[in-house]
């Protein structure tokens, strides 16, 4: 094994561990982390980007426009479906129901059961004569 080769299945040599700790040690000791944290938190508190409601507030107009577009689109589609259903109903009724010219009017005397046989015969003759 050469001097600059390290096998990964073996523990690191002590001199490598010491050199890595020296390179990655915080500058100025443990106070570095508390100073860094206070600087970051001060930067977040002073900036508008750090306030989530400011970020979300900038989206409000776009969100309202998108919601309005969805509502309008759903209303238009509902109206189109209703109009289509009405057209289909009208077409079905025009085919399935007879027109007024195809119906035959029956005198009201023909529908009465209280009449005697003579009036029924007269009504029958009147209906056939048409």
C-alpha positions in Angstrom: 0.0 0.0 0.0 1.3 3.4 -0.9 1.4 6.3 1.6 -1.5 8.2 0.0 -3.9 5.2 -0.3 -6.5 4.6 2.3 -8.7 1.5 2.4 -12.3 2.2 3.3 -12.9 -0.9 5.4 -10.1 0.0 7.8 -10.2 2.8 10.4 -8.6 6.1 9.4 -5.1 6.7 10.7 -4.8 9.0 13.6 -2.8 11.6 11.8 -5.6 12.0 9.2 -8.2 12.3 11.9 -6.2 15.0 13.7 -5.6 16.9 10.4 -9.4 16.8 9.5 -10.4 18.0 13.0 -7.9 20.9 12.7 -9.2 21.9 9.3 -12.9 21.7 10.2 -12.7 23.2 13.7 -14.7 26.3 14.2 -12.7 29.5 14.0 -12.5 31.2 17.4 -13.7 28.2 19.4 -17.3 27.5 20.6 -18.4 31.1 20.5 -18.3 31.0 16.7 -21.6 29.0 16.5 -23.5 31.3 18.8 -22.3 34.4 16.9 -23.2 32.7 13.6 -26.6 31.8 14.9 -27.3 35.4 16.1 -26.2 36.9 12.8 -28.4 34.5 10.8 -31.5 35.1 13.0 -30.9 38.9 12.9 -30.8 38.7 9.1 -34.0 36.7 8.9 -35.8 39.0 11.3 -34.9 42.1 9.4 -35.8 40.8 5.9 -39.2 40.6 4.4 -38.3 37.2 2.9 -38.0 35.8 6.4 -41.6 36.5 7.2 -43.7 33.7 5.7 -46.8 35.8 5.6 -45.0 38.3 3.4 -44.2 35.6 0.9 -47.7 34.2 1.0 -49.2 37.7 0.8 -47.4 38.2 -2.6 -49.2 35.2 -3.9 -52.7 36.4 -2.9 -53.5 38.2 -6.1 -52.4 35.2 -8.3 -54.4 32.8 -6.1 -57.5 35.0 -6.2 -57.3 35.2 -10.0 -56.8 31.4 -10.3 -59.8 30.8 -8.0 -62.0 33.2 -10.0 -61.0 31.5 -13.2 -61.9 28.1 -11.8 -65.2 29.3 -10.6 -66.1 30.9 -14.0 -65.0 27.8 -15.8 -67.1 25.6 -13.6 -70.2 27.8 -14.0 -69.8 27.9 -17.8 -69.4 24.2 -18.0 -72.5 23.7 -15.8 -74.5 26.0 -18.0 -73.3 24.1 -21.1 -74.3 20.8 -19.6 -77.7 22.1 -18.6 -78.3 23.5 -22.1 -77.2 20.2 -23.7 -79.6 18.3 -21.4 -82.4 20.6 -22.3 -81.8 20.2 -26.0 -81.7 16.4 -25.6 -84.9 16.5 -23.6 -86.6 18.6 -26.2 -85.4 16.3 -29.0 -86.7 13.2 -27.1 -90.1 14.8 -26.4 -90.5 15.9 -30.0 -89.9 12.3 -31.2 -91.8 10.4 -28.5 -94.9 12.5 -28.1 -97.4 12.9 -30.9 -98.1 16.3 -32.3 -101.5 18.0 -31.9 -102.5 17.3 -35.5 -102.1 13.5 -34.9 -104.4 13.4 -31.9 -108.1 12.8 -32.3 -110.6 14.8 -30.3 -113.3 12.8 -28.7 -116.5 14.4 -27.7 -117.0 14.5 -24.0 -120.2 12.5 -24.3 -118.2 9.5 -25.5 -116.3 9.5 -22.2 -119.4 9.5 -20.0 -120.5 6.1 -18.6 -123.8 7.4 -17.3 -125.2 7.8 -20.8 -127.5 5.2 -22.2 -126.8 3.0 -25.2 -128.6 5.5 -27.6 -126.3 8.4 -26.8 -123.2 6.1 -27.1 -124.3 5.0 -30.6 -124.8 8.6 -31.6 -121.3 9.5 -30.3 -119.8 6.5 -32.1 -121.4 7.5 -35.3 -120.1 11.1 -34.9 -116.5 9.9 -34.2 -116.5 7.6 -37.2 -117.9 10.3 -39.5 -114.7 12.3 -39.0 
